[in-house]
Amino acid sequence: MSVLETLFNSPLGQLVAKQAGLKPPPKLRRGRVLPTGPVVLAELPGADGAARAALGLLDVETADPIADVAENRIADDRGRQVPRPYTTPPGAVVVDATGVRTIAELEGLRQVLRPAVRSLERSGRVIIVATDASAVEGLEAHAVAQGIDGINRTVAKELRAGSTSNLLFLRGDTGADDLVSTMSFLLEGRSAFVSGQTWRVGPAKALHALDDRPFEGRVVVVTGAARGIGTAIAEVFARDGASVVAIDVPAGGDSLAQVANRIGGSALQLDITAADAGERIAAHVARVHGADARIWAIVHNAGITRDKMLANLDEKLWGQVLEVNLAAEIRINDYLLGDVVPGGFGDEARIVGIASTSGVAGNKGQTNYAASKAGVMGYTWELSRQLADRPITAGAVAPGFIETEMTGAIPFVQREIFRRTNSLGQGGRPVDVAETLAYLCSPASGGVDGQVIRVCGQNLVGA
Ligand SMILES: NC(=O)c1ccc[n+]([C@@H]2O[C@H](COP(=O)([O-])OP(=O)(O)OC[C@H]3O[C@@H](n4cnc5c(N)ncnc54)[C@H](O)[C@@H]3O)[C@@H](O)[C@H]2O)c1
């Protein structure tokens, strides 16, 4: 339970919240849990059918949409004409808009979304699938693709009760096998704190079927695993079958050992800024898992803040943050991507990092941190491009306000503002970041490459 939920659940908290006119934040559906209501599938004219086929692979039964058209309205209690409501609240509405190319055709989205957003169940889902601008021709079609992005971002802001809206742009020739991992992530509670986001899915360089324990028999390295988000990452990957190598600085040794023991992984005490950090990681993997073992995924989670207004920011604080948050990640990957070494990256490795909404939008007092986190995004995009001819993928998440010791150090009033200023009205949990990273690293997510996904509840900062 987050600090905010604890506060709201205490009698004093409820009294104070009532006086202040604050509503308790909605409880979010989390974990590998599908919505309870039906999944409404709306295929707009020209739809390519990948969404329907992906839902079929998930064994999800679909229901037909109710369209908001003149002949399908009824009078509400006050005599106003409103769209006919759903008899059972939908758990999700999936709109296949891959055929939408004209401004007139955008009306199709309004028609199916209007009745659906009014009746979605709690923690419901809107998932819009559209064709990526790289696969459409003509000025109007490009404008329309971006228009759909505007619809998604706005629907996400209008939804209530923990519901989310996200948009997937499909690159050319993306099939159901490429899409199914993303569809599953979005429908399930694993995507609880991801809303108002848009990302791209393309044909995977190597295909793997979806699995509930996708990392079984695979080695996953997690840096900064002794506490906070890193611990949640280690736990989620272990839940999904991974043999986790948990890394943290020697000072965090005790809690690192506890985490590693709890999840049946191994601990490596290492300052990731050491010049030979990559070599030491590979040597550890080879020692613990055998000389033939390879790293399936590395999660570069370790990070620090050294906040100061630029006017007070000295060379040391500047350098420390860039070194831990960015330079170390690049150095370690460079080593592990080099000539095949025992304990190095496997052929289809997943390389993921952690950016931040501070990197997306900037944040007062965080020039060094914003530089490092925006740097993680730039690095991720270029790394993915440079690895285009290898079945390795690169990705990152950009968390917003997540309840950890790092954010616990923010002064109370500022913290309360950060927590609330997103479309879900609460801070995220470390597990929300972890689930998104696990989705990116899944063998079935080979078509999700070079993407930075914000896990921020549609934080107003940079939204
Ligand atoms: N908490 C948030 O709201 C938030 C938001 C955006 C991004 N992030 C990012 O998420 C990541 C985890 O954040 P957190 O809140 O869990 O932080 P945290 O401070 O609670 O944990 C970070 C961990 O990294 C380890 N670490 C630091 N320097 C290291 C080094 N040189 N070598 C090895 N390990 C090192 C620390 O010992 C610690 O265990 C960071 O990259 C952070 O920038 C957090």
The ligand as a Gaussian input file, in Angstrom:
#p B3LYP/6-31G(d) Opt

LIG

0 1
 N       11.686000       6.728000      -7.855000
 C       11.254000       7.423000      -8.897000
 O       10.203000       8.080000      -8.831000
 C       12.030000       7.426000     -10.187000
 C       11.538000       8.206000     -11.232000
 C       12.216000       8.196000     -12.450000
 C       13.348000       7.432000     -12.599000
 N       13.817000       6.693000     -11.568000
 C       15.034000       5.898000     -11.797000
 O       14.789000       4.552000     -11.423000
 C       16.011000       3.957000     -10.966000
 C       15.814000       3.379000      -9.567000
 O       15.354000       4.411000      -8.715000
 P       14.988000       4.188000      -7.176000
 O       13.967000       5.196000      -6.844000
 O       14.706000       2.755000      -6.924000
 O       16.368000       4.634000      -6.507000
 P       17.050000       4.151000      -5.145000
 O       17.999000       5.222000      -4.761000
 O       16.025000       3.736000      -4.156000
 O       17.870000       2.853000      -5.602000
 C       18.954000       2.938000      -6.500000
 C       19.879000       1.775000      -6.263000
 O       20.989000       1.928000      -7.163000
 C       22.170000       1.643000      -6.439000
 N       23.333000       2.318000      -7.023000
 C       23.586000       3.649000      -7.029000
 N       24.793000       3.884000      -7.589000
 C       25.311000       2.678000      -7.920000
 C       26.539000       2.272000      -8.498000
 N       27.484000       3.154000      -8.834000
 N       26.754000       0.954000      -8.700000
 C       25.810000       0.040000      -8.343000
 N       24.621000       0.381000      -7.787000
 C       24.392000       1.682000      -7.559000
 C       21.899000       2.167000      -5.032000
 O       22.775000       1.620000      -4.080000
 C       20.452000       1.757000      -4.848000
 O       20.333000       0.474000      -4.289000
 C       17.059000       5.056000     -11.028000
 O       17.747000       4.961000     -12.258000
 C       16.228000       6.323000     -10.995000
 O       16.910000       7.405000     -11.561000
 C       13.185000       6.679000     -10.342000

